[in-house]
Amino acid sequence: MTNTINEVNAALGFTAEDLKKLATWKMPFGKYAGRPIIDLPEAYLFWFQKNEFPNGELGELMGLCLALKIEGLDGLIKPLKP
């Protein structure tokens, strides 16, 4: 699995630490507050993409999450959840 994660990192330009954060960071606000970012529904992430992701690292992680979901790679992150 490490090779696959490294391939995803190289393709999308994010670090392994970013992928771990997707599994552990919780959405701080809104309808899905308290839910790990990787578990946010794709439709919710598309809404943010259309209307603008939050500034900073949260927005970057949400964008990465959406990219992984679009490519069907979000299953790689779920084993990293605590």
LUMGU-394337 format. One record per residue: residue in one letter; chain; y, z, x of N, C-alpha, C, O in turn. Coordinates in nm, 3 decimals, padded with zeros to 5 digits. Layout:
BEGIN
+-----+-------+---------+---------+---------+---------+---------+---------+---------+---------+---------+---------+---------+---------+
! res ! chain !     n_y !     n_z !     n_x !    ca_y !    ca_z !    ca_x !     c_y !     c_z !     c_x !     o_y !     o_z !     o_x !
+-----+-------+---------+---------+---------+---------+---------+---------+---------+---------+---------+---------+---------+---------+
!   A !     A !       Y !       Z !       X !       Y !       Z !       X !       Y !       Z !       X !       Y !       Z !       X !
...
+-----+-------+---------+---------+---------+---------+---------+---------+---------+---------+---------+---------+---------+---------+
END
This chain:
BEGIN
+-----+-------+---------+---------+---------+---------+---------+---------+---------+---------+---------+---------+---------+---------+
! res ! chain !     n_y !     n_z !     n_x !    ca_y !    ca_z !    ca_x !     c_y !     c_z !     c_x !     o_y !     o_z !     o_x !
+-----+-------+---------+---------+---------+---------+---------+---------+---------+---------+---------+---------+---------+---------+
!   M !     A ! -00.119 !  00.000 !  00.082 !  00.000 !  00.000 !  00.000 !  00.125 !  00.000 !  00.086 !  00.227 ! -00.055 !  00.045 !
!   T !     A !  00.121 !  00.060 !  00.204 !  00.238 !  00.064 !  00.290 !  00.285 ! -00.076 !  00.326 !  00.406 ! -00.101 !  00.328 !
!   N !     A !  00.193 ! -00.169 !  00.354 !  00.232 ! -00.305 !  00.385 !  00.304 ! -00.370 !  00.267 !  00.403 ! -00.440 !  00.286 !
!   T !     A !  00.255 ! -00.347 !  00.146 !  00.318 ! -00.405 !  00.028 !  00.458 ! -00.349 !  00.010 !  00.551 ! -00.424 ! -00.019 !
!   I !     A !  00.475 ! -00.219 !  00.027 !  00.607 ! -00.158 !  00.016 !  00.700 ! -00.215 !  00.122 !  00.816 ! -00.243 !  00.093 !
!   N !     A !  00.651 ! -00.232 !  00.244 !  00.734 ! -00.289 !  00.350 !  00.774 ! -00.433 !  00.317 !  00.886 ! -00.474 !  00.347 !
!   E !     A !  00.684 ! -00.510 !  00.255 !  00.717 ! -00.646 !  00.215 !  00.825 ! -00.647 !  00.107 !  00.917 ! -00.729 !  00.111 !
!   V !     A !  00.815 ! -00.555 !  00.012 !  00.917 ! -00.543 ! -00.092 !  01.050 ! -00.505 ! -00.029 !  01.154 ! -00.561 ! -00.065 !
!   N !     A !  01.048 ! -00.410 !  00.063 !  01.171 ! -00.368 !  00.131 !  01.238 ! -00.487 !  00.199 !  01.358 ! -00.508 !  00.185 !
!   A !     A !  01.159 ! -00.564 !  00.272 !  01.214 ! -00.678 !  00.346 !  01.270 ! -00.783 !  00.250 !  01.376 ! -00.840 !  00.276 !
!   A !     A !  01.200 ! -00.808 !  00.141 !  01.243 ! -00.912 !  00.047 !  01.369 ! -00.872 ! -00.028 !  01.455 ! -00.957 ! -00.054 !
!   L !     A !  01.382 ! -00.746 ! -00.063 !  01.496 ! -00.703 ! -00.146 !  01.606 ! -00.635 ! -00.067 !  01.715 ! -00.611 ! -00.120 !
!   G !     A !  01.582 ! -00.602 !  00.059 !  01.684 ! -00.543 !  00.143 !  01.708 ! -00.395 !  00.118 !  01.818 ! -00.346 !  00.142 !
!   F !     A !  01.608 ! -00.323 !  00.070 !  01.620 ! -00.180 !  00.048 !  01.520 ! -00.108 !  00.137 !  01.424 ! -00.167 !  00.185 !
!   T !     A !  01.544 !  00.021 !  00.159 !  01.459 !  00.100 !  00.247 !  01.347 !  00.167 !  00.169 !  01.350 !  00.173 !  00.046 !
!   A !     A !  01.249 !  00.216 !  00.242 !  01.141 !  00.292 !  00.180 !  01.197 !  00.416 !  00.111 !  01.146 !  00.459 !  00.007 !
!   E !     A !  01.301 !  00.474 !  00.168 !  01.365 !  00.591 !  00.106 !  01.424 !  00.556 ! -00.030 !  01.417 !  00.636 ! -00.124 !
!   D !     A !  01.481 !  00.437 ! -00.042 !  01.533 !  00.393 ! -00.172 !  01.421 !  00.385 ! -00.276 !  01.441 !  00.423 ! -00.391 !
!   L !     A !  01.306 !  00.337 ! -00.236 !  01.193 !  00.325 ! -00.327 !  01.144 !  00.463 ! -00.370 !  01.105 !  00.482 ! -00.485 !
!   K !     A !  01.144 !  00.557 ! -00.277 !  01.106 !  00.695 ! -00.312 !  01.206 !  00.755 ! -00.410 !  01.168 !  00.828 ! -00.501 !
!   K !     A !  01.334 !  00.724 ! -00.391 !  01.437 !  00.776 ! -00.482 !  01.417 !  00.724 ! -00.624 !  01.442 !  00.796 ! -00.720 !
!   L !     A !  01.372 !  00.599 ! -00.637 !  01.345 !  00.545 ! -00.770 !  01.244 !  00.630 ! -00.845 !  01.252 !  00.646 ! -00.967 !
!   A !     A !  01.149 !  00.685 ! -00.773 !  01.043 !  00.765 ! -00.834 !  01.086 !  00.908 ! -00.862 !  01.028 !  00.974 ! -00.949 !
!   T !     A !  01.186 !  00.957 ! -00.790 !  01.219 !  01.099 ! -00.801 !  01.355 !  01.128 ! -00.865 !  01.372 !  01.232 ! -00.928 !
!   W !     A !  01.452 !  01.037 ! -00.848 !  01.585 !  01.062 ! -00.906 !  01.577 !  01.051 ! -01.057 !  01.508 !  00.964 ! -01.112 !
!   K !     A !  01.648 !  01.138 ! -01.123 !  01.650 !  01.136 ! -01.269 !  01.785 !  01.080 ! -01.317 !  01.889 !  01.105 ! -01.257 !
!   M !     A !  01.779 !  01.005 ! -01.424 !  01.900 !  00.950 ! -01.484 !  01.990 !  01.067 ! -01.524 !  01.947 !  01.155 ! -01.598 !
!   P !     A !  02.115 !  01.070 ! -01.475 !  02.200 !  01.187 ! -01.498 !  02.274 !  01.189 ! -01.633 !  02.334 !  01.291 ! -01.667 !
!   F !     A !  02.270 !  01.081 ! -01.708 !  02.348 !  01.077 ! -01.832 !  02.285 !  00.979 ! -01.930 !  02.194 !  00.904 ! -01.896 !
!   G !     A !  02.336 !  00.982 ! -02.052 !  02.299 !  00.882 ! -02.151 !  02.169 !  00.911 ! -02.225 !  02.112 !  01.020 ! -02.215 !
!   K !     A !  02.126 !  00.813 ! -02.297 !  02.009 !  00.821 ! -02.383 !  01.883 !  00.863 ! -02.308 !  01.798 !  00.932 ! -02.363 !
!   Y !     A !  01.872 !  00.823 ! -02.182 !  01.752 !  00.851 ! -02.102 !  01.778 !  00.955 ! -01.993 !  01.709 !  00.956 ! -01.891 !
!   A !     A !  01.876 !  01.042 ! -02.014 !  01.906 !  01.148 ! -01.917 !  01.781 !  01.230 ! -01.890 !  01.708 !  01.267 ! -01.982 !
!   G !     A !  01.756 !  01.258 ! -01.763 !  01.641 !  01.337 ! -01.722 !  01.516 !  01.256 ! -01.693 !  01.418 !  01.311 ! -01.643 !
!   R !     A !  01.518 !  01.129 ! -01.724 !  01.402 !  01.043 ! -01.700 !  01.413 !  00.982 ! -01.560 !  01.522 !  00.941 ! -01.520 !
!   P !     A !  01.301 !  00.976 ! -01.484 !  01.308 !  00.910 ! -01.352 !  01.357 !  00.765 ! -01.368 !  01.326 !  00.698 ! -01.465 !
!   I !     A !  01.434 !  00.720 ! -01.272 !  01.493 !  00.586 ! -01.279 !  01.386 !  00.480 ! -01.297 !  01.406 !  00.384 ! -01.372 !
!   I !     A !  01.273 !  00.494 ! -01.231 !  01.167 !  00.393 ! -01.242 !  01.113 !  00.385 ! -01.383 !  01.054 !  00.283 ! -01.420 !
!   D !     A !  01.130 !  00.489 ! -01.463 !  01.079 !  00.490 ! -01.600 !  01.181 !  00.443 ! -01.703 !  01.153 !  00.445 ! -01.823 !
!   L !     A !  01.300 !  00.401 ! -01.658 !  01.398 !  00.350 ! -01.753 !  01.349 !  00.217 ! -01.811 !  01.295 !  00.135 ! -01.738 !
!   P !     A !  01.369 !  00.196 ! -01.940 !  01.326 !  00.070 ! -02.001 !  01.403 ! -00.050 ! -01.943 !  01.521 ! -00.040 ! -01.910 !
!   E !     A !  01.334 ! -00.160 ! -01.932 !  01.395 ! -00.282 ! -01.878 !  01.517 ! -00.323 ! -01.960 !  01.618 ! -00.366 ! -01.904 !
!   A !     A !  01.509 ! -00.312 ! -02.092 !  01.621 ! -00.350 ! -02.179 !  01.745 ! -00.266 ! -02.149 !  01.857 ! -00.317 ! -02.153 !
!   Y !     A !  01.726 ! -00.138 ! -02.119 !  01.837 ! -00.048 ! -02.084 !  01.902 ! -00.094 ! -01.953 !  02.024 ! -00.098 ! -01.942 !
!   L !     A !  01.819 ! -00.130 ! -01.856 !  01.871 ! -00.177 ! -01.727 !  01.941 ! -00.311 ! -01.742 !  02.043 ! -00.335 ! -01.677 !
!   F !     A !  01.889 ! -00.400 ! -01.828 !  01.957 ! -00.527 ! -01.854 !  02.094 ! -00.504 ! -01.917 !  02.190 ! -00.574 ! -01.887 !
!   W !     A !  02.102 ! -00.404 ! -02.006 !  02.231 ! -00.373 ! -02.068 !  02.332 ! -00.334 ! -01.960 !  02.446 ! -00.380 ! -01.961 !
!   F !     A !  02.290 ! -00.249 ! -01.867 !  02.380 ! -00.209 ! -01.759 !  02.416 ! -00.327 ! -01.670 !  02.531 ! -00.339 ! -01.627 !
!   Q !     A !  02.320 ! -00.415 ! -01.644 !  02.350 ! -00.533 ! -01.562 !  02.458 ! -00.617 ! -01.628 !  02.550 ! -00.666 ! -01.562 !
!   K !     A !  02.447 ! -00.634 ! -01.758 !  02.545 ! -00.714 ! -01.832 !  02.682 ! -00.645 ! -01.838 !  02.785 ! -00.712 ! -01.831 !
!   N !     A !  02.682 ! -00.513 ! -01.852 !  02.806 ! -00.438 ! -01.872 !  02.856 ! -00.367 ! -01.748 !  02.963 ! -00.307 ! -01.751 !
!   E !     A !  02.783 ! -00.371 ! -01.641 !  02.815 ! -00.315 ! -01.510 !  02.737 ! -00.186 ! -01.483 !  02.744 ! -00.089 ! -01.558 !
!   F !     A !  02.663 ! -00.191 ! -01.373 !  02.592 ! -00.072 ! -01.328 !  02.693 !  00.032 ! -01.284 !  02.805 ! -00.003 ! -01.247 !
!   P !     A !  02.656 !  00.160 ! -01.287 !  02.745 !  00.264 ! -01.235 !  02.777 !  00.238 ! -01.088 !  02.701 !  00.172 ! -01.017 !
!   N !     A !  02.890 !  00.289 ! -01.044 !  02.927 !  00.276 ! -00.903 !  02.835 !  00.361 ! -00.817 !  02.775 !  00.458 ! -00.863 !
!   G !     A !  02.826 !  00.324 ! -00.692 !  02.755 !  00.404 ! -00.593 !  02.605 !  00.384 ! -00.591 !  02.552 !  00.284 ! -00.638 !
!   E !     A !  02.539 !  00.484 ! -00.535 !  02.395 !  00.475 ! -00.511 !  02.315 !  00.466 ! -00.641 !  02.214 !  00.396 ! -00.646 !
!   L !     A !  02.359 !  00.535 ! -00.745 !  02.288 !  00.528 ! -00.872 !  02.282 !  00.384 ! -00.922 !  02.175 !  00.337 ! -00.962 !
!   G !     A !  02.395 !  00.315 ! -00.921 !  02.398 !  00.176 ! -00.966 !  02.312 !  00.086 ! -00.880 !  02.246 ! -00.005 ! -00.931 !
!   E !     A !  02.313 !  00.110 ! -00.749 !  02.229 !  00.030 ! -00.658 !  02.081 !  00.052 ! -00.689 !  02.003 ! -00.043 ! -00.690 !
!   L !     A !  02.044 !  00.176 ! -00.715 !  01.904 !  00.206 ! -00.745 !  01.864 !  00.147 ! -00.880 !  01.751 !  00.099 ! -00.896 !
!   M !     A !  01.953 !  00.150 ! -00.977 !  01.924 !  00.089 ! -01.106 !  01.905 ! -00.062 ! -01.093 !  01.819 ! -00.120 ! -01.158 !
!   G !     A !  01.987 ! -00.125 ! -01.008 !  01.972 ! -00.268 ! -00.982 !  01.839 ! -00.299 ! -00.914 !  01.773 ! -00.397 ! -00.949 !
!   L !     A !  01.801 ! -00.216 ! -00.819 !  01.672 ! -00.233 ! -00.752 !  01.559 ! -00.214 ! -00.851 !  01.462 ! -00.290 ! -00.851 !
!   C !     A !  01.571 ! -00.115 ! -00.936 !  01.469 ! -00.090 ! -01.037 !  01.451 ! -00.212 ! -01.127 !  01.339 ! -00.253 ! -01.155 !
!   L !     A !  01.562 ! -00.268 ! -01.172 !  01.554 ! -00.387 ! -01.257 !  01.487 ! -00.503 ! -01.184 !  01.403 ! -00.572 ! -01.241 !
!   A !     A !  01.524 ! -00.524 ! -01.058 !  01.464 ! -00.632 ! -00.980 !  01.313 ! -00.613 ! -00.968 !  01.237 ! -00.710 ! -00.979 !
!   L !     A !  01.269 ! -00.491 ! -00.944 !  01.126 ! -00.463 ! -00.933 !  01.055 ! -00.487 ! -01.066 !  00.945 ! -00.542 ! -01.070 !
!   K !     A !  01.118 ! -00.446 ! -01.174 !  01.058 ! -00.465 ! -01.307 !  01.047 ! -00.614 ! -01.340 !  00.945 ! -00.659 ! -01.394 !
!   I !     A !  01.150 ! -00.691 ! -01.309 !  01.149 ! -00.835 ! -01.336 !  01.033 ! -00.901 ! -01.260 !  00.967 ! -00.990 ! -01.313 !
!   E !     A !  01.011 ! -00.858 ! -01.138 !  00.905 ! -00.916 ! -01.055 !  00.768 ! -00.854 ! -01.081 !  00.669 ! -00.895 ! -01.021 !
!   G !     A !  00.763 ! -00.756 ! -01.171 !  00.636 ! -00.691 ! -01.202 !  00.587 ! -00.598 ! -01.093 !  00.467 ! -00.572 ! -01.082 !
!   L !     A !  00.679 ! -00.548 ! -01.011 !  00.642 ! -00.464 ! -00.897 !  00.670 ! -00.316 ! -00.919 !  00.651 ! -00.236 ! -00.828 !
!   D !     A !  00.715 ! -00.279 ! -01.037 !  00.748 ! -00.139 ! -01.063 !  00.624 ! -00.049 ! -01.052 !  00.638 !  00.071 ! -01.027 !
!   G !     A !  00.506 ! -00.103 ! -01.071 !  00.383 ! -00.026 ! -01.057 !  00.363 !  00.027 ! -00.915 !  00.289 !  00.124 ! -00.896 !
!   L !     A !  00.427 ! -00.035 ! -00.817 !  00.417 !  00.012 ! -00.680 !  00.488 !  00.145 ! -00.661 !  00.452 !  00.223 ! -00.572 !
!   I !     A !  00.588 !  00.172 ! -00.743 !  00.669 !  00.292 ! -00.728 !  00.607 !  00.411 ! -00.799 !  00.620 !  00.524 ! -00.754 !
!   K !     A !  00.539 !  00.386 ! -00.909 !  00.486 !  00.497 ! -00.991 !  00.394 !  00.591 ! -00.913 !  00.398 !  00.710 ! -00.941 !
!   P !     A !  00.312 !  00.545 ! -00.817 !  00.233 !  00.642 ! -00.739 !  00.317 !  00.734 ! -00.652 !  00.267 !  00.836 ! -00.604 !
!   L !     A !  00.443 !  00.701 ! -00.631 !  00.531 !  00.785 ! -00.550 !  00.593 !  00.899 ! -00.630 !  00.658 !  00.987 ! -00.574 !
!   K !     A !  00.573 !  00.897 ! -00.762 !  00.629 !  01.001 ! -00.847 !  00.561 !  01.135 ! -00.819 !  00.440 !  01.140 ! -00.793 !
!   P !     A !  00.640 !  01.243 ! -00.824 !  00.580 !  01.376 ! -00.798 !  00.482 !  01.416 ! -00.908 !  00.423 !  01.524 ! -00.902 !
+-----+-------+---------+---------+---------+---------+---------+---------+---------+---------+---------+---------+---------+---------+
END
